[in-house]
Amino acid sequence: MNAGPISVSGTAPRILVVEDEALVAENLRHSLRDLGYSVAGIADTAEEAIGLAREHKPDLVLCDIRIKGPEDGTAAARTLSRELDVPVVFLTAHADEATLQRAWQTGPFGYVVKPYSERDLRIAIEIALERHRSEKRARRAERLLDATLRSIADAVIATDAQGRITFMNPVAEALTGDNANDAVGRELEASFQASEPLRSQADPNPGLAVFQSGEVTAPQKNQTLAAKDGKLRPIDGSCAPIRDEAGQTVGSILVFRDVSERKKHEVEREKLIAELQQALANVRTLRGLLPICAWCKQIRDDDGYWQGVEAYIQARSDAEFTHGICPECFEKHVTKG
């Protein structure tokens, strides 16, 4: 035996009925209970329906389009959907094109045309409930993704399959100098203008390149990003395809970062290395035992020749000499002499 439908909360889905014909409303109550649903209440006007929905928080509303009062079922559906996020299934005998078009503008989750069978009623309700659950999960995932992309330290720009911007996080706004609200819908090149060093023109749209190849691009280094204010920044980044559930490429996501500080440190490091190398090249050392004459103080070089101490040191180092008289010699040879 079928145990009946179960809502996310573990209980039978609660359904609000909006119907101004008492007999039809009562038949709906019995049909819904037979199908395993719980009836949250019955209203015959839009105002009453909204009040009951606020009070009982139903999982779904079955609503006739033509009901008593100044507002019809479509007005009630708009308020219920916007304010309470309740899925609405229209139940009506008026299935003409004009009526359906007016009802369609409220974003309903289905239609059941009178006279209906319990099978048709159940199918419409279950499809609406599942669709509503799926859309809530999708919205939750989108909010989580949006919050994540907005909070990360890297700049992120997403595009559609035509290379038009669909998303830009605050870091990307700061680096490009563009506003996300203005950028969405425009070509990626309008906001992201990056080029290789020594090139005056921006590189081709990386989003389109990824869409055409379907592959993640290798990390792009040594690029220069030109912001809206004309400021140039060195950046690194990469671009990857966005795929749908079927594996089809439907867009791309570009991630990049400002590497100005890293470049600055690299330049400073290279400068320091060059200075050290130059200093090492200028350093020439004297090692080992130096054969020096005890009488004349000349030094014998590796070839056996004798030369003065100054000449010997100058030939083997970058030292220079200046001459003077120390105090002891001055006292001994000049003053007493």
Contacts in CASP RR format, 6 or more apart in sequence:
PFRMAT RR
TARGET T0000
AUTHOR 0000-0000-0000
METHOD contacts of the structure
MODEL  1
MNAGPISVSGTAPRILVVEDEALVAENLRHSLRDLGYSVAGIADTAEEAI
GLAREHKPDLVLCDIRIKGPEDGTAAARTLSRELDVPVVFLTAHADEATL
QRAWQTGPFGYVVKPYSERDLRIAIEIALERHRSEKRARRAERLLDATLR
SIADAVIATDAQGRITFMNPVAEALTGDNANDAVGRELEASFQASEPLRS
QADPNPGLAVFQSGEVTAPQKNQTLAAKDGKLRPIDGSCAPIRDEAGQTV
GSILVFRDVSERKKHEVEREKLIAELQQALANVRTLRGLLPICAWCKQIR
DDDGYWQGVEAYIQARSDAEFTHGICPECFEKHVTKG
4 12 0 8 1.000
4 35 0 8 1.000
4 36 0 8 1.000
5 12 0 8 1.000
5 13 0 8 1.000
5 35 0 8 1.000
5 36 0 8 1.000
5 37 0 8 1.000
5 122 0 8 1.000
5 125 0 8 1.000
5 126 0 8 1.000
5 129 0 8 1.000
6 12 0 8 1.000
6 13 0 8 1.000
7 13 0 8 1.000
7 14 0 8 1.000
7 59 0 8 1.000
7 129 0 8 1.000
8 133 0 8 1.000
11 38 0 8 1.000
12 36 0 8 1.000
12 37 0 8 1.000
12 38 0 8 1.000
13 37 0 8 1.000
13 38 0 8 1.000
13 59 0 8 1.000
13 60 0 8 1.000
13 125 0 8 1.000
13 129 0 8 1.000
14 37 0 8 1.000
14 38 0 8 1.000
14 39 0 8 1.000
14 40 0 8 1.000
14 56 0 8 1.000
14 57 0 8 1.000
14 58 0 8 1.000
14 59 0 8 1.000
14 60 0 8 1.000
15 32 0 8 1.000
15 37 0 8 1.000
15 38 0 8 1.000
15 39 0 8 1.000
15 40 0 8 1.000
15 58 0 8 1.000
15 59 0 8 1.000
15 60 0 8 1.000
15 61 0 8 1.000
15 62 0 8 1.000
15 125 0 8 1.000
16 39 0 8 1.000
16 40 0 8 1.000
16 41 0 8 1.000
16 42 0 8 1.000
16 43 0 8 1.000
16 49 0 8 1.000
16 52 0 8 1.000
16 53 0 8 1.000
16 56 0 8 1.000
16 58 0 8 1.000
16 60 0 8 1.000
16 61 0 8 1.000
16 62 0 8 1.000
16 86 0 8 1.000
17 25 0 8 1.000
17 28 0 8 1.000
17 29 0 8 1.000
17 32 0 8 1.000
17 39 0 8 1.000
17 41 0 8 1.000
17 42 0 8 1.000
17 43 0 8 1.000
17 61 0 8 1.000
17 62 0 8 1.000
18 42 0 8 1.000
18 43 0 8 1.000
18 44 0 8 1.000
18 46 0 8 1.000
18 49 0 8 1.000
18 61 0 8 1.000
18 62 0 8 1.000
18 63 0 8 1.000
18 64 0 8 1.000
18 67 0 8 1.000
18 73 0 8 1.000
18 76 0 8 1.000
19 25 0 8 1.000
19 28 0 8 1.000
19 42 0 8 1.000
19 43 0 8 1.000
19 44 0 8 1.000
19 62 0 8 1.000
19 63 0 8 1.000
19 64 0 8 1.000
19 67 0 8 1.000
19 91 0 8 1.000
20 44 0 8 1.000
20 45 0 8 1.000
20 64 0 8 1.000
20 66 0 8 1.000
20 67 0 8 1.000
20 68 0 8 1.000
21 64 0 8 1.000
22 44 0 8 1.000
24 64 0 8 1.000
24 114 0 8 1.000
25 42 0 8 1.000
25 44 0 8 1.000
28 42 0 8 1.000
28 62 0 8 1.000
28 91 0 8 1.000
29 39 0 8 1.000
29 42 0 8 1.000
31 118 0 8 1.000
31 121 0 8 1.000
32 38 0 8 1.000
32 39 0 8 1.000
32 62 0 8 1.000
32 121 0 8 1.000
33 39 0 8 1.000
34 118 0 8 1.000
35 118 0 8 1.000
35 121 0 8 1.000
35 122 0 8 1.000
35 125 0 8 1.000
37 125 0 8 1.000
40 52 0 8 1.000
40 56 0 8 1.000
40 58 0 8 1.000
41 52 0 8 1.000
41 56 0 8 1.000
41 58 0 8 1.000
43 49 0 8 1.000
43 51 0 8 1.000
43 52 0 8 1.000
44 67 0 8 1.000
44 68 0 8 1.000
45 67 0 8 1.000
45 68 0 8 1.000
45 69 0 8 1.000
45 71 0 8 1.000
46 67 0 8 1.000
46 69 0 8 1.000
46 71 0 8 1.000
46 72 0 8 1.000
46 73 0 8 1.000
46 75 0 8 1.000
46 76 0 8 1.000
46 79 0 8 1.000
47 69 0 8 1.000
47 71 0 8 1.000
49 61 0 8 1.000
49 63 0 8 1.000
49 73 0 8 1.000
49 76 0 8 1.000
49 80 0 8 1.000
50 76 0 8 1.000
50 79 0 8 1.000
50 80 0 8 1.000
50 83 0 8 1.000
52 58 0 8 1.000
53 61 0 8 1.000
53 80 0 8 1.000
53 84 0 8 1.000
53 86 0 8 1.000
54 83 0 8 1.000
54 84 0 8 1.000
57 84 0 8 1.000
57 86 0 8 1.000
58 86 0 8 1.000
59 86 0 8 1.000
59 87 0 8 1.000
59 129 0 8 1.000
60 86 0 8 1.000
60 87 0 8 1.000
60 88 0 8 1.000
60 89 0 8 1.000
60 109 0 8 1.000
60 125 0 8 1.000
60 128 0 8 1.000
60 129 0 8 1.000
60 132 0 8 1.000
61 76 0 8 1.000
61 77 0 8 1.000
61 80 0 8 1.000
61 86 0 8 1.000
61 87 0 8 1.000
61 88 0 8 1.000
61 89 0 8 1.000
62 89 0 8 1.000
62 91 0 8 1.000
62 112 0 8 1.000
62 125 0 8 1.000
63 73 0 8 1.000
63 76 0 8 1.000
63 77 0 8 1.000
63 88 0 8 1.000
63 89 0 8 1.000
63 90 0 8 1.000
63 91 0 8 1.000
64 73 0 8 1.000
64 90 0 8 1.000
64 91 0 8 1.000
64 92 0 8 1.000
65 72 0 8 1.000
65 73 0 8 1.000
65 74 0 8 1.000
65 90 0 8 1.000
65 92 0 8 1.000
65 94 0 8 1.000
65 99 0 8 1.000
65 102 0 8 1.000
65 103 0 8 1.000
66 72 0 8 1.000
66 73 0 8 1.000
66 92 0 8 1.000
66 94 0 8 1.000
67 73 0 8 1.000
67 76 0 8 1.000
73 90 0 8 1.000
74 102 0 8 1.000
74 103 0 8 1.000
74 105 0 8 1.000
74 106 0 8 1.000
76 88 0 8 1.000
77 88 0 8 1.000
77 90 0 8 1.000
77 103 0 8 1.000
77 106 0 8 1.000
77 107 0 8 1.000
77 108 0 8 1.000
78 106 0 8 1.000
80 86 0 8 1.000
80 88 0 8 1.000
81 87 0 8 1.000
81 88 0 8 1.000
81 106 0 8 1.000
81 107 0 8 1.000
85 136 0 8 1.000
87 109 0 8 1.000
87 128 0 8 1.000
87 129 0 8 1.000
87 131 0 8 1.000
87 132 0 8 1.000
88 106 0 8 1.000
88 107 0 8 1.000
88 108 0 8 1.000
88 109 0 8 1.000
88 110 0 8 1.000
89 108 0 8 1.000
89 109 0 8 1.000
89 110 0 8 1.000
89 111 0 8 1.000
89 112 0 8 1.000
89 124 0 8 1.000
89 125 0 8 1.000
89 128 0 8 1.000
90 103 0 8 1.000
90 108 0 8 1.000
90 110 0 8 1.000
90 111 0 8 1.000
90 112 0 8 1.000
91 111 0 8 1.000
91 112 0 8 1.000
91 114 0 8 1.000
91 116 0 8 1.000
92 99 0 8 1.000
92 103 0 8 1.000
92 111 0 8 1.000
92 112 0 8 1.000
92 113 0 8 1.000
92 114 0 8 1.000
93 113 0 8 1.000
93 114 0 8 1.000
93 115 0 8 1.000
95 111 0 8 1.000
95 113 0 8 1.000
100 111 0 8 1.000
103 111 0 8 1.000
109 127 0 8 1.000
109 128 0 8 1.000
109 131 0 8 1.000
109 132 0 8 1.000
110 124 0 8 1.000
110 127 0 8 1.000
110 128 0 8 1.000
111 124 0 8 1.000
112 120 0 8 1.000
112 121 0 8 1.000
112 124 0 8 1.000
146 167 0 8 1.000
149 156 0 8 1.000
149 167 0 8 1.000
149 169 0 8 1.000
150 169 0 8 1.000
150 170 0 8 1.000
152 169 0 8 1.000
152 171 0 8 1.000
153 171 0 8 1.000
153 257 0 8 1.000
154 171 0 8 1.000
154 255 0 8 1.000
154 256 0 8 1.000
154 257 0 8 1.000
155 169 0 8 1.000
155 171 0 8 1.000
155 172 0 8 1.000
155 174 0 8 1.000
155 175 0 8 1.000
155 176 0 8 1.000
155 255 0 8 1.000
155 256 0 8 1.000
155 257 0 8 1.000
155 258 0 8 1.000
156 167 0 8 1.000
156 168 0 8 1.000
156 169 0 8 1.000
156 171 0 8 1.000
156 172 0 8 1.000
156 253 0 8 1.000
156 254 0 8 1.000
156 255 0 8 1.000
157 165 0 8 1.000
157 167 0 8 1.000
157 168 0 8 1.000
157 169 0 8 1.000
157 172 0 8 1.000
157 188 0 8 1.000
157 191 0 8 1.000
157 192 0 8 1.000
157 253 0 8 1.000
157 254 0 8 1.000
158 165 0 8 1.000
158 166 0 8 1.000
158 167 0 8 1.000
158 168 0 8 1.000
158 242 0 8 1.000
158 251 0 8 1.000
158 252 0 8 1.000
158 253 0 8 1.000
158 254 0 8 1.000
159 165 0 8 1.000
159 166 0 8 1.000
159 188 0 8 1.000
159 207 0 8 1.000
159 251 0 8 1.000
159 252 0 8 1.000
159 253 0 8 1.000
159 254 0 8 1.000
160 166 0 8 1.000
160 250 0 8 1.000
160 251 0 8 1.000
161 211 0 8 1.000
161 249 0 8 1.000
161 250 0 8 1.000
161 251 0 8 1.000
162 208 0 8 1.000
163 187 0 8 1.000
163 188 0 8 1.000
163 205 0 8 1.000
163 207 0 8 1.000
163 208 0 8 1.000
163 211 0 8 1.000
163 251 0 8 1.000
163 252 0 8 1.000
164 185 0 8 1.000
164 186 0 8 1.000
164 187 0 8 1.000
164 188 0 8 1.000
165 183 0 8 1.000
165 184 0 8 1.000
165 185 0 8 1.000
165 186 0 8 1.000
165 187 0 8 1.000
165 188 0 8 1.000
165 190 0 8 1.000
165 191 0 8 1.000
166 184 0 8 1.000
166 185 0 8 1.000
167 180 0 8 1.000
167 184 0 8 1.000
168 176 0 8 1.000
168 178 0 8 1.000
168 180 0 8 1.000
168 183 0 8 1.000
168 184 0 8 1.000
168 191 0 8 1.000
169 180 0 8 1.000
170 180 0 8 1.000
172 178 0 8 1.000
172 180 0 8 1.000
172 191 0 8 1.000
172 256 0 8 1.000
173 179 0 8 1.000
173 180 0 8 1.000
175 225 0 8 1.000
175 227 0 8 1.000
175 233 0 8 1.000
175 235 0 8 1.000
175 256 0 8 1.000
175 258 0 8 1.000
176 183 0 8 1.000
176 191 0 8 1.000
176 192 0 8 1.000
176 225 0 8 1.000
176 227 0 8 1.000
176 228 0 8 1.000
177 227 0 8 1.000
177 228 0 8 1.000
177 229 0 8 1.000
178 190 0 8 1.000
178 191 0 8 1.000
178 228 0 8 1.000
183 190 0 8 1.000
183 191 0 8 1.000
187 205 0 8 1.000
188 205 0 8 1.000
188 206 0 8 1.000
188 207 0 8 1.000
188 208 0 8 1.000
188 254 0 8 1.000
189 202 0 8 1.000
189 205 0 8 1.000
192 206 0 8 1.000
192 225 0 8 1.000
192 254 0 8 1.000
193 202 0 8 1.000
193 225 0 8 1.000
193 226 0 8 1.000
194 202 0 8 1.000
194 203 0 8 1.000
194 220 0 8 1.000
194 223 0 8 1.000
194 224 0 8 1.000
194 225 0 8 1.000
194 226 0 8 1.000
194 235 0 8 1.000
194 256 0 8 1.000
195 201 0 8 1.000
195 202 0 8 1.000
195 203 0 8 1.000
195 223 0 8 1.000
195 224 0 8 1.000
195 226 0 8 1.000
196 203 0 8 1.000
196 222 0 8 1.000
196 223 0 8 1.000
196 224 0 8 1.000
197 222 0 8 1.000
197 224 0 8 1.000
202 226 0 8 1.000
203 223 0 8 1.000
206 217 0 8 1.000
206 220 0 8 1.000
206 239 0 8 1.000
206 252 0 8 1.000
206 254 0 8 1.000
207 239 0 8 1.000
207 251 0 8 1.000
207 252 0 8 1.000
207 254 0 8 1.000
208 252 0 8 1.000
209 217 0 8 1.000
209 239 0 8 1.000
210 216 0 8 1.000
210 217 0 8 1.000
210 239 0 8 1.000
210 240 0 8 1.000
210 241 0 8 1.000
210 249 0 8 1.000
210 251 0 8 1.000
210 252 0 8 1.000
211 241 0 8 1.000
211 249 0 8 1.000
211 251 0 8 1.000
211 252 0 8 1.000
214 241 0 8 1.000
214 249 0 8 1.000
215 241 0 8 1.000
216 238 0 8 1.000
216 239 0 8 1.000
216 240 0 8 1.000
216 241 0 8 1.000
217 238 0 8 1.000
217 239 0 8 1.000
217 240 0 8 1.000
218 238 0 8 1.000
219 236 0 8 1.000
219 237 0 8 1.000
219 238 0 8 1.000
220 236 0 8 1.000
220 237 0 8 1.000
220 238 0 8 1.000
220 239 0 8 1.000
220 256 0 8 1.000
221 236 0 8 1.000
221 237 0 8 1.000
222 234 0 8 1.000
222 236 0 8 1.000
223 234 0 8 1.000
223 235 0 8 1.000
223 236 0 8 1.000
223 237 0 8 1.000
224 232 0 8 1.000
224 233 0 8 1.000
224 234 0 8 1.000
224 235 0 8 1.000
225 232 0 8 1.000
225 233 0 8 1.000
225 234 0 8 1.000
225 235 0 8 1.000
225 256 0 8 1.000
225 258 0 8 1.000
226 232 0 8 1.000
227 233 0 8 1.000
233 258 0 8 1.000
233 260 0 8 1.000
234 258 0 8 1.000
234 259 0 8 1.000
234 260 0 8 1.000
234 263 0 8 1.000
235 256 0 8 1.000
235 257 0 8 1.000
235 258 0 8 1.000
235 259 0 8 1.000
236 256 0 8 1.000
236 257 0 8 1.000
236 259 0 8 1.000
237 254 0 8 1.000
237 255 0 8 1.000
237 256 0 8 1.000
237 257 0 8 1.000
238 254 0 8 1.000
238 255 0 8 1.000
238 256 0 8 1.000
239 252 0 8 1.000
239 253 0 8 1.000
239 254 0 8 1.000
239 255 0 8 1.000
240 252 0 8 1.000
240 253 0 8 1.000
240 255 0 8 1.000
241 249 0 8 1.000
241 251 0 8 1.000
241 252 0 8 1.000
241 253 0 8 1.000
242 249 0 8 1.000
242 250 0 8 1.000
242 251 0 8 1.000
242 252 0 8 1.000
242 253 0 8 1.000
243 249 0 8 1.000
243 250 0 8 1.000
244 250 0 8 1.000
282 318 0 8 1.000
283 318 0 8 1.000
284 316 0 8 1.000
284 317 0 8 1.000
284 318 0 8 1.000
285 317 0 8 1.000
286 313 0 8 1.000
286 316 0 8 1.000
286 317 0 8 1.000
290 299 0 8 1.000
290 312 0 8 1.000
291 299 0 8 1.000
291 300 0 8 1.000
292 298 0 8 1.000
292 299 0 8 1.000
292 300 0 8 1.000
292 309 0 8 1.000
293 299 0 8 1.000
293 300 0 8 1.000
293 306 0 8 1.000
297 308 0 8 1.000
297 309 0 8 1.000
298 306 0 8 1.000
298 307 0 8 1.000
298 308 0 8 1.000
298 309 0 8 1.000
299 306 0 8 1.000
299 307 0 8 1.000
299 308 0 8 1.000
299 309 0 8 1.000
299 312 0 8 1.000
300 306 0 8 1.000
301 307 0 8 1.000
301 312 0 8 1.000
310 321 0 8 1.000
313 319 0 8 1.000
313 321 0 8 1.000
314 320 0 8 1.000
314 321 0 8 1.000
325 333 0 8 1.000
325 334 0 8 1.000
END
